Amino acid sequence: MNLANLLRVAEPVEIELAPILERLEIIDSAGEIPRVATGITQDSRRVKPGFVFAARSGARARGLDFIPDASRRGAWLVVTADALPEEIPIPAVRVRDFRRALVALSHAIYRDPSRRLNLIGITGTNGKTSCTYILRSIFRAAGMRAGLVGTTGYDTGGTWIPADLTTPDIDRLCELLSDAVEAGCEWMVMEVSSHALALGRTSGLSFKGAGFTNLSPEHLDFHGTVEEYGAAKSRLFRSLFQDALAVVNIDDPYGRVMAEAARCRVLTYGVVNKEADLVATILEQSLNGGRFLLQGDGEPFEVHTRLVGGFQVGNIALCAAMALEFGVSRAAVVRGVEAVDAIPGRMEPVDAGQPFTVLIDYSHTPDSLGKAIESTRDFSAGRLIVVFGCGGDRDRSKRPAMGRIAAETADLVVVTSDNPRGEDPEAIIAEIVSGVPRERKGLVETVVDRRAAIKRALEIAQESDILLISGKGHESYQETRGVRRPFDDRAVVREELAQLGWRSEANGGVR
């Protein structure tokens, strides 16, 4: 980032409030409404001088309770749907429709940032994170400055910010996109979650393109049914303007649902369905990556990847189809794909010189766990050992299914805790184990403590075995009873390998 860009980011822009407020239904106000604002946020901790504090009440907290904190930090105006208190330290307006006000103010205050760059949204049950990393790399290989918003963090074109949510709410999104524009980004690739779509977090964003990876049962505790889950995903494609582009996986039955929802140009890709506009044909796969052919218009061309897992071929095909349609050359696609050597917590290897393979993966659904196991099963000259658990306070129906899949396809399974949250970890584990077929129960161990489970798996791993530790991936914490404590599977593996005598060269040489 050059000095000019740094200066632009540092200087807040004042936006006239009157034209925005005039479009809202205001039912009460207090104090003298300021003429301008420099930003907007729902988090009082993120308030800066000149900001609008959007005080939203939820199930756990009342936005009005944080007005004193917002005032101390320099907020100039409060916007809320709640009844205004008799005494309030800063001007405030009460609106009829909080969500409509938040969307209008966010886009206006940050000057419609999604229209000032090329925004790509990626949705689906699995593969969203991988696609954002791959597509960002392809754009960069083509000489285009690109950022990223997703589960692992937010890249605004030179600044990396840890993620709070996969898809933040519209006030935060507009701020991030505005920062990316000011930093010189031409493209932004964003994961779009079903929660975000159902709750309207992406309302008013102008997407240049959208991609669909796949859909399998997930988040049913929130959506209720797979049909409602799929309907939430389709909202991204319904939001596309006619000059946008939709790229969908035609191998997945829901790909047609997404295609039908789009009013714009639709491209299909597939690995199985040879009728797709872009077909990926796998030539070779190993624990070192793979190579495959992409066949669309013209002659097929070969792509090499260092990413582990056959499922990544479909993700790469989506990204290639999107990039090619936007004018990126085949050569840049090839370079961009090859440049991605690992994606945080997605079949990510941990190598300390041990004679067996350790892979960390975020797979936390039956479909993703099955694909992760399938992608490693054929590469193991030894055994496949799987360590996993299921998160608490989430869809319980998937727990026995994941227990069955792991037990039927792995040689040894260690069931442990994921993020128990408010549930009893032993009860979660019992639900997982209930799905294990009787004849496979002897291959399953249960260890409640996740570190102890990882240690146990490392101790029993032998030469040429593959150890797959799934569920948490890139996460750097474990949440129990409302408390998050530091816990990173990758760091824990390195620490436990060191205790066993295996250290990377950076940590004192290979055993």
Residue pairs with C-beta under 8 A, 6 or more apart in sequence:
1 157
1 158
1 183
1 184
5 158
5 182
5 183
5 184
8 182
9 179
9 182
9 183
12 38
12 39
12 48
12 50
13 38
13 111
14 36
14 37
14 38
14 50
15 36
15 37
15 38
15 108
15 109
15 111
16 35
16 36
17 33
17 34
17 35
17 36
17 37
17 52
17 77
18 35
19 108
20 104
20 105
20 108
20 109
21 33
21 93
23 104
24 93
24 95
24 96
24 97
24 100
24 101
24 104
25 95
25 96
25 97
26 93
26 94
26 95
26 96
27 94
27 95
27 96
28 83
28 84
28 93
28 94
29 84
29 91
29 92
29 93
29 94
30 84
30 88
30 91
30 92
30 93
31 88
31 90
31 91
31 92
32 91
33 77
33 91
33 93
34 76
34 77
34 91
36 50
37 50
37 51
37 52
37 76
37 77
37 105
37 109
38 48
38 49
38 50
38 51
38 109
39 48
39 50
39 51
39 52
39 109
39 110
39 175
40 51
40 52
40 53
40 54
40 102
40 105
40 106
40 109
40 110
40 171
40 174
40 175
41 47
41 51
41 52
41 53
41 54
41 171
41 172
41 175
42 53
42 54
42 55
42 56
42 63
42 102
42 169
42 171
42 172
43 172
44 53
44 66
44 67
44 69
44 70
44 73
44 75
45 69
45 73
47 53
47 69
47 70
47 73
47 74
47 75
48 73
48 74
49 73
49 74
49 76
50 74
50 76
51 70
51 73
51 74
51 75
51 76
52 75
52 76
52 77
52 78
52 79
52 105
52 109
53 66
53 67
53 70
53 75
53 77
53 78
53 79
53 90
54 63
54 79
54 80
54 98
54 101
54 102
54 105
54 171
55 63
55 64
55 66
55 67
55 70
55 78
55 79
55 80
55 82
56 63
56 80
56 81
56 98
56 102
57 63
57 64
57 80
57 81
57 82
62 82
63 80
63 82
64 80
64 82
64 85
67 75
67 78
67 85
67 88
67 89
67 90
67 92
68 89
70 78
70 90
71 89
71 90
75 90
76 90
76 91
77 90
77 91
77 92
77 93
78 88
78 90
78 91
78 92
78 93
79 92
79 93
79 95
79 98
79 101
79 102
79 105
80 92
80 93
80 94
80 95
80 98
81 94
81 95
81 96
81 97
81 98
81 101
82 94
83 94
84 92
84 94
95 101
99 200
99 203
102 169
102 170
102 171
103 170
103 200
103 203
103 204
104 204
105 171
106 170
106 171
106 173
106 174
106 175
106 204
107 170
107 174
107 204
109 174
110 174
110 175
110 177
110 178
111 178
112 206
113 174
113 177
113 178
113 180
113 181
114 174
114 177
114 204
114 205
114 206
114 207
115 206
116 177
116 181
117 177
117 180
117 181
117 185
117 186
117 187
117 188
118 186
118 187
118 188
118 208
118 209
118 326
119 177
119 187
119 188
119 190
119 205
119 206
119 207
119 208
120 135
120 187
120 188
120 189
120 190
120 207
120 208
120 209
120 210
120 211
120 322
121 190
121 191
121 192
121 202
121 205
121 207
121 209
121 210
121 211
121 236
122 128
122 131
122 132
122 135
122 189
122 190
122 191
122 192
122 210
122 211
122 213
122 318
123 191
123 192
123 193
123 194
123 197
123 210
123 211
123 212
123 213
123 233
123 236
124 211
124 212
124 213
124 214
124 215
124 233
124 249
125 213
125 214
125 215
125 216
125 218
125 365
125 367
125 368
126 213
126 214
126 216
126 311
126 363
126 365
126 367
126 368
126 371
127 213
127 214
127 311
127 314
127 315
127 318
128 150
128 151
128 166
128 191
128 192
128 193
128 213
129 150
129 151
129 152
129 191
129 343
129 344
129 345
129 346
129 362
130 307
130 312
130 315
130 343
130 346
131 189
131 211
131 213
131 315
131 318
131 319
132 148
132 149
132 150
132 189
132 190
132 191
133 148
133 340
133 343
134 315
134 316
134 319
134 336
134 337
134 340
135 146
135 189
135 319
135 322
135 323
136 146
136 147
136 148
136 155
136 187
136 189
137 336
137 337
137 339
137 340
138 319
138 320
138 323
138 328
138 332
138 333
138 336
138 337
139 145
139 146
139 186
139 187
139 189
139 323
139 328
139 336
140 146
140 336
140 339
141 332
141 333
141 335
141 336
141 339
142 323
142 328
142 329
142 332
142 336
143 332
144 186
144 187
144 328
145 157
145 183
145 184
145 185
145 186
145 187
146 157
146 185
146 186
146 187
146 188
146 189
147 154
147 155
147 156
147 157
147 180
147 183
147 185
147 187
147 188
147 189
148 154
148 155
148 188
148 189
148 190
149 155
149 167
149 168
149 173
149 176
149 188
149 189
149 190
149 191
150 163
150 166
150 189
150 190
150 191
151 163
151 166
151 191
151 362
151 474
152 163
152 344
152 345
152 474
153 160
153 161
153 162
153 163
154 160
154 161
154 162
154 163
154 168
154 176
155 161
156 176
156 179
156 180
156 183
156 185
157 179
157 180
157 183
157 184
157 185
158 183
159 179
159 183
161 176
164 172
165 193
165 196
166 191
166 193
166 195
166 196
167 173
167 190
167 191
167 192
167 193
167 195
167 196
167 201
167 202
168 176
168 201
169 196
169 199
169 201
170 200
170 201
170 202
170 203
170 204
170 205
173 190
173 201
173 202
173 205
177 188
180 188
192 202
192 210
192 236
194 218
194 219
194 222
194 223
194 229
194 232
194 233
195 201
195 219
195 222
195 232
196 202
197 232
197 233
197 235
197 236
198 222
198 223
198 232
198 235
202 236
202 239
205 239
206 241
207 236
207 239
207 240
207 241
207 244
208 244
208 245
208 326
209 240
209 244
209 245
209 246
209 247
209 322
209 325
209 326
210 236
210 237
210 240
210 244
210 245
210 246
210 247
210 262
211 246
211 247
211 248
211 318
211 319
211 322
212 233
212 237
212 246
212 247
212 248
212 249
212 252
212 254
212 255
212 258
212 318
213 249
213 252
213 314
213 315
213 318
214 249
214 251
214 252
214 254
214 314
214 367
215 226
215 229
215 230
215 233
215 252
215 254
216 365
216 366
216 367
216 368
217 226
217 229
217 365
217 366
217 367
217 395
217 397
217 398
218 229
218 365
218 395
218 398
219 229
219 394
219 395
220 226
220 229
220 395
220 397
221 393
221 394
221 395
221 396
223 229
223 232
230 254
230 257
233 254
233 258
234 257
234 258
234 261
235 261
236 258
237 246
237 248
237 258
237 259
237 261
237 262
238 261
238 262
238 263
240 246
240 262
240 263
240 264
241 263
241 264
242 263
242 264
243 264
244 262
244 264
244 265
245 264
245 265
245 266
245 267
245 322
245 325
245 326
246 258
246 259
246 262
246 264
246 265
246 266
246 267
247 266
247 267
247 268
247 269
247 318
247 321
247 322
247 325
248 255
248 256
248 258
248 259
248 266
248 267
248 268
248 269
249 255
249 268
249 269
249 270
249 314
249 318
250 256
250 259
250 268
250 269
250 270
250 273
250 275
250 276
251 270
251 271
251 272
251 273
251 276
251 314
255 268
259 266
259 268
265 325
267 277
267 278
267 321
267 322
267 325
268 275
268 276
268 277
268 278
269 276
269 277
269 278
269 279
269 280
269 314
269 317
269 318
269 320
269 321
270 276
270 278
270 279
270 280
270 314
270 317
271 279
271 280
271 281
271 282
271 313
271 314
271 317
273 279
277 296
277 321
278 294
278 295
278 296
278 317
278 320
278 321
278 324
279 294
279 295
279 296
279 317
280 292
280 293
280 294
280 295
280 313
280 314
280 316
280 317
281 292
281 293
281 295
281 300
282 290
282 292
282 310
282 313
283 290
283 291
283 292
283 293
283 302
284 290
284 291
284 292
285 310
285 375
285 378
285 379
286 379
287 308
287 349
287 357
287 376
287 379
287 466
288 306
288 308
289 304
289 305
289 306
289 307
289 308
290 304
290 305
290 307
290 310
290 312
290 313
291 302
291 303
291 304
291 305
292 302
292 303
292 305
292 313
292 316
293 300
293 301
293 302
293 303
294 300
294 301
294 302
294 303
294 317
294 320
294 333
296 321
296 324
301 330
301 334
302 334
303 316
303 320
303 333
303 334
303 337
303 338
304 334
304 337
304 338
305 312
305 313
305 316
305 337
305 338
305 340
306 338
306 340
306 341
306 342
307 316
307 340
307 341
307 342
307 343
307 346
307 347
308 347
308 349
308 359
308 375
308 376
309 346
309 347
309 371
309 372
309 375
309 376
310 371
310 374
310 375
311 371
311 372
311 375
312 347
316 337
319 333
319 337
320 333
320 337
323 332
323 333
323 336
324 330
324 333
328 336
342 348
342 349
344 473
344 474
345 360
345 361
345 362
345 472
345 473
345 474
345 475
345 489
345 490
346 361
346 362
346 473
346 474
347 359
347 360
347 361
347 372
347 375
347 376
348 359
348 360
348 361
348 473
348 474
348 490
349 357
349 358
349 359
349 360
350 358
350 359
350 360
350 490
350 493
350 494
350 497
351 358
351 504
352 494
352 497
352 498
352 502
352 503
352 504
352 507
352 510
353 502
353 503
353 504
353 505
353 510
353 511
354 458
354 461
354 497
354 500
354 502
354 511
355 462
355 463
355 464
356 382
356 461
356 462
356 463
356 464
356 465
356 466
356 467
357 376
357 380
357 465
357 466
357 467
358 458
358 461
358 467
358 469
358 493
358 497
359 372
359 376
359 466
359 467
359 468
359 469
360 469
360 470
360 473
360 489
360 490
360 493
361 368
361 372
361 468
361 469
361 470
361 471
361 473
362 368
362 470
362 471
362 472
362 473
362 474
362 475
363 369
363 371
363 372
363 388
363 470
363 471
363 473
364 390
364 391
364 418
364 470
364 471
364 472
365 398
365 402
366 398
366 401
366 402
366 405
369 388
369 402
369 405
369 406
369 470
370 405
370 409
372 468
372 470
373 384
373 386
373 405
373 406
373 409
373 410
373 468
374 409
376 384
376 466
376 468
377 384
377 409
379 466
380 464
380 465
380 466
381 464
382 462
382 463
382 464
382 465
382 466
383 411
383 412
383 462
383 465
383 466
384 409
384 410
384 411
384 412
384 465
384 466
384 468
385 410
385 411
385 412
385 413
385 414
385 457
385 460
385 461
385 465
385 466
385 467
385 468
386 406
386 410
386 412
386 413
386 414
386 467
386 468
386 469
386 470
387 413
387 414
387 416
387 453
387 454
387 457
387 467
387 468
387 469
387 470
388 402
388 406
388 413
388 415
388 416
388 418
388 469
388 470
388 471
389 415
389 416
389 417
389 418
389 425
389 428
389 429
389 432
389 450
389 471
390 398
390 399
390 402
390 418
390 428
390 431
390 432
390 471
391 418
391 419
391 420
391 421
391 471
392 418
392 419
392 420
392 421
392 422
392 423
392 425
392 428
393 421
393 422
393 423
394 421
396 431
399 428
399 431
399 432
399 434
399 435
400 431
400 432
400 434
400 435
401 435
402 432
402 435
403 415
403 431
403 432
403 433
403 434
403 435
403 436
403 444
404 435
404 436
404 437
406 413
406 415
406 444
407 413
407 435
407 436
407 437
407 440
407 441
407 443
407 444
408 437
408 440
410 443
410 468
411 443
412 443
412 444
412 445
412 457
412 460
413 436
413 443
413 444
413 445
414 444
414 445
414 446
414 447
414 453
414 456
414 457
415 429
415 432
415 433
415 444
415 445
415 446
415 447
415 453
416 429
416 446
416 447
416 448
416 449
416 450
416 452
416 453
416 454
417 425
417 428
417 429
417 448
417 449
417 450
417 453
417 478
417 480
418 428
418 450
418 471
418 472
418 478
419 472
419 475
419 477
419 478
419 479
419 480
420 428
420 479
420 480
420 481
421 479
421 480
421 481
421 482
422 481
422 482
425 448
425 480
426 448
429 446
429 448
433 441
433 444
433 446
436 444
445 456
447 453
447 456
450 478
450 487
450 489
450 492
451 487
451 492
451 496
454 469
454 489
454 492
454 493
454 496
455 496
455 499
457 467
457 469
458 467
458 493
458 496
458 497
458 500
459 500
461 467
469 489
469 493
472 478
472 487
472 489
473 489
475 487
475 488
475 489
476 486
476 487
476 488
477 484
477 485
477 486
477 487
477 488
478 484
478 485
478 487
494 504
494 507
497 503
498 507
501 511
502 510
502 511
503 509
503 510
503 511
504 510
